[in-house]
Amino acid sequence: MAKVSEILAEHNVSPVIQILRLLKPDEEGGFSLPPIDRAKLWLQLQSYCEAKPKSVETLDDDGVDQDEFKNISNEDLKKLIPK
């Protein structure tokens, strides 16, 4: 069974080029897609341009894991804040 990418390549079809065609205005200056659909396409296209950031452990300058403070109670937090 052929992969979709192989079938598209056989027919010289580029998904990126097709998306760009949908984002261009037509001869009358209008668009064939509503604004929300064009925005979704732009977001999809952007995902091909930039890598998504990887999840990293957040440590402050003292090497303390910031996530450990997510479950701290309001009372305990008040004790940590200088008066």
NORNORWO-V364002 format. One record per helix or strand of 2 or more residues. SS is the DSSP state (~ for helix, > for strand). FROM is the first residue (numbers start at 1). TO is the last residue. If there is no record, write none. Layout:
SS,FROM,TO / SS,FROM,TO
This chain:
~,4,10 / ~,15,23 / ~,35,49 / ~,66,69 / ~,74,80
